[in-house]
Amino acid sequence: MNLNRRAFATSIAKAAVTIAAAGSFLGVASCGNIFAAIEKYVPVGLQGFTAVVNLLAGAGVLPLGTGTAVQLLITAVKAAFADVTVAVQDYQAAPAADKATLLGKISTVVADAETNIQLFWSNLNLPAGSTATLVEGLLQVIVSTLMGFGTQLPAPASSKEMRAKRSAIPDTKLINATPKMRSVAQFKADFNRQLPAEQKAYAIK
């Protein structure tokens, strides 16, 4: 399943709110505290990504050299999740005069996390098969949740670095994801549902 480049860029740049996405988020956004929801999601989102990395390593398909492009992207994804937490905490602690700027920062780092995951997937170059289908499905849950949070934030700022990252992703390697805001429990359920019985060791607890 693939998303064309224009649709992908639009999903990040405009972060359009959809009725389906809003309706699927039970009890989190309704509290009016999207920032607490994002902060709670980051550890489980990172746990999900780490599970994907461990699954790939266990299958013997992940290059383990520390200097490989894939390993650098793994580091970038983990750093992006950490940046999301820092941005949210900075926003919550900031005086009112600084909040507009810091809100834009949250949008930017959420979009960066999504883009780094897309780059990770595109650089894996997995052959078609059950492993590729499973990994794409798991990453789709992570990406769509980030996109769901993005629908509640201002459009992220466009930068030369972000444009370069997006242009490096072939149209045929984009993860098709519809924004879906999830609570932690919903994320765990949707992620774990993707795993077949023989891969349940990678489930999020």
Buried (B, 14 or more C-beta within 10 A) or exposed (E): EBBEBEEBBEBBBEBEEBEEBBEBBEEBBEEEEBBEBBBBBBEBBBBBBBBBBEBBEEBEBBBEEEEEEBBBBBEBBBBBBBBBBEBBEBBEEBEEEEEEEBBBBBBBBBBBBBBBBBBBBBBBEBEEEEBBEBBBBBBBBBBBBBBBBBBBBEBBEBEEEBEEBBEEBEEEBBBBBBBBBBBBEBBBEBBBEBBEEEBEEBBBE
